[in-house]
């Protein structure tokens, strides 16, 4: 039986912004905070897990127990990371995250200055200052600036990348469009020993399933390994799912596709590992 070693826990699907690159603003799934007790249960029930991401489709810093959860997971010797819009990343929180042993952090920034404020409706200077403070402080944390490329910001991506590359590594990725698109191969996300647990406890195969349509089980009653090796995942691997049909990305020369062009042959080592 294959073991899930990498899980994303959606601590919350609440967000304090409504960015055009994210489906959170149109999400119909009820908003929730994952209980700390559920986080503990998931980790205790799935001892093969080594990497834990704490964000999917919400701002994790809104969770009232966020720092305690990070401290608990780091105390278990796990590699812990998350993505954030950085609006709530205070100096005290930055210090504490470094102190408890955060492994990696991803800052989502799609533009600069007034264009950033137009897209995200929050202060660019606040976000910039919060990120730069963390960069000065966290020399042992793996830090990435992620720029999501879409029609809203494509013309300014070069400028954004040039600015942030002076301070940290930068990743440009295409916006997920959620429109019907013919796939050219099976996505390797289904074979990399990874699952997603939404804030309500439902287990889904991929972060693209932001509404939680493709439910494999619930974290309170099934283990990640049971879901990963279960009939639901087998069917999805063989035939795809409604989520796969709508896993389309914005096409731009400024970013490589993440999902569309993965094939089984290109990822045969992942496939082999998954079925050992």
N, C-alpha and C positions, 0 to 999 in steps of 0.2 A: 504493500500500500504506500502510495506517495504521501509525503508529509508537507503540510503548508508551513513554510518557513518565513513568509513575508505577509503581513496583513496590514490593511489600512482600516483604522477605526475612525468612523465619522463621529467625533465627540459631539458635534452639533451641526445641523443644517441651518441654523440661524446665521445671519450675516448682517453687519452694520453698513454694508454698501450694496449697491445694485449695479454692478459693472456689466457692460454690454457683452463682454467676453464669456460671461458665466450664466448658466441657466437658472441659478438660484432665484432670480427675480421673477421667473415664470413657474417655478416649481409648485405643484399641487400637493405634494407629499406633506403631511403635517410637520410642523417644526417641533424639534425635540432636543433634549440634552441626554446623551448616553449616561446612565448612572455610573458612578465610580465603581459600584459593586459589580456591574456588568463587565467593566474593563478588567477587574480582578478575576472574575469568573472565566473570561475568555483566555486570559494568560494562563491560569491554572489548569484549564481544560485542554490546552493546546501547547504542550511543553516543547514541541519542535520549533515553535516560532522564535526567530532570532531578530527580526527587524519589524518595527512597528511605526507606521505613519499615523499621524493624529488629525488628518484633514482629508476631506473628500469634497463636499459641496457646501461648506460653511466656513465661518471664521472661528477657528478653535480657541482663540484667546477670549472669546465670549463665555466659554465654559467656566462656571464658578469654581470648579475644582481642577482647573487646568494644570497649575504648577504642581499640585499634589499628585496628579496622575503621572506627569513627567517624572517626578522624583521616584514614585513607586516603580515605574517601568525601568528607569535607569538603575535603580537599586536591584533589579532582577538581572542586571547584566545585559539588557537588550539594547540594540541600536535604535534610538528613538529620534524621529524627525517630524517636521510638519511644514505646511505652507501657510503663509499669512500675508495679509495686506499691510501689515506693520503699523496700522493706525493706533493700535492699543499696546504696542510694545514699549512700555515705560523703561526708564533706566533701572529701576529696582527689579522689574521682571527680567530684564536682560541679564543682570548680575546673577539672579537666582537660577536662571536656565543654564548658564555657564557652570555655576557651582554644582548643580546636581548631575551634570554630565551629559547634556544634550549632544547628540551625535551630529545632526544636520538640520539645516533650516533653509527654506526656499521662500524668497521674497517675490511676490507677484507685483510687477510694475510694468505698465504697458506704454507709458509715454513720459514726457517731461513737462514741467511748468504748467502753463495754462491749458495745454491739451490734456495732460493728466487730470487736471481738475475738472475739465469738461466731461471726460469719460467716467471718472470715478466719483465726482462730486465730493471731494475731500481735499484737504490741504496737501499740496505736493511738498512744501517745505517741512511739514510735520513728518511725513513719511520718509523723506530723504534724511532728515536729521536722525530719526529713530534707527534707520538702517545703518547709517554711517557710524552711529554710536556703537551699535552691536558689532560692526565690523572691527572697530578699534579694540573692542573688549574681548571678542571670542576668537582668539587665535587658534584654538584647537577644535573649533566647530567647522564642519563642512558647509560652506555658505554658497548659495546659488541665487542669482537674480534671474527670474524667468519672465520673458516678454512673450505674451500671447499675440500672435499675428492675426489680424482680421481686417476687414475692409475699413473699420473705424480708425485704424492707426497705422496701416501699412506704409504710408508715405513718410512717416517719421521714425520708423523702426531703426534705421541706420544711426540716426542721431542719439536715440535712446541707448542703443548698444554701445556706441562709442563712449558715452558718458559713464555708464556703469562698469564698463570693462576696465576703467582706471582703478576700480575699487575691488572688484570680485569677478569670479567667472560668471558668464552670462549664457543662458540657454534661450533660444528662440523656438517656440513651438506653435504650430497652427491651431487656430480656434476650432473646436469641435462644433459642427454645424447642426447635427441631428436631423439631417435630411436624408431621404432614401438614396442609397448609393450602392452600385454593384461592386462587391468585393472581388479582388483578384487573387486572394489566398486566405487561408485561415490565420487568424490573429494569434500571435504567440502569447498574448496575455492569458490564454486558456491553458498554457502549458508551463508556466513559470513558477509553480508552487506558491501562488499568491491568490488571496481573496479579499473582498471588501465587506466590512460590517457597517451597515447604516446606523444612524443614531437611534432608530427604533429597534435595533437588534437583528433585523433581517440581513441575511447573508446573500450577497450577489457576486457574480463572477468578475465584474469590471466596474470601474468608476464611471464609465459612460452611462450606465444605467442610473441616472440621477433620480428617477421617480420610483425606483425599486420594483420594476415590473417582473424581472427575472429572478424570483426568490428561490434559492437553493435550500434554505432552512432558516432556523432562528438560533441565535447564539446561546440562548438559554436552554435549548433542548437538543441541539446537534453540535458536534465538534466541527472544526474547520476541515479536518481530514475526512470526516464522513461526507461532508458536502463536496469536497474537491474530488473524491473518488466515487461519488454517487451517480445514480442514473441521470439526474438532471445535467450534470457536467458532461457525462458521456454523450448525451443527446446533442448538447450544444457543440461539442467538439466535432461531432459527425455531421451535423446539419446546420449549425449556426443558430441564431435566435433573432427575435424581433429587434433586439438591441443592436446586433451585428448589422442588420439591414439598414439601420439609421446611424451607423458610425461613420459619418463623413467629416471631412476636414476642409478648412479653407485652403485653397491652393495658392501658393506664393513661392517665389524663388528665394525668399528670405528665410524659409524654414523647411525642414525635412518632415515628411509625413511620419506619424508615429504608429498608426494602426493599419492603414489601407493596404500597404504593399508587403506586409510580412507574409511569408509563405512557410509551409512546413519544412521544405528543403533548406531554406535559409536558417532555420532554427532547429535543425535536426538534433543538435546536442541537448537542447532544452526538452524536446520531445522524448529523447532517450532517457533523460534523467527523470522525467515525469512518470514513466512507466516502469522504472526499476523496482 
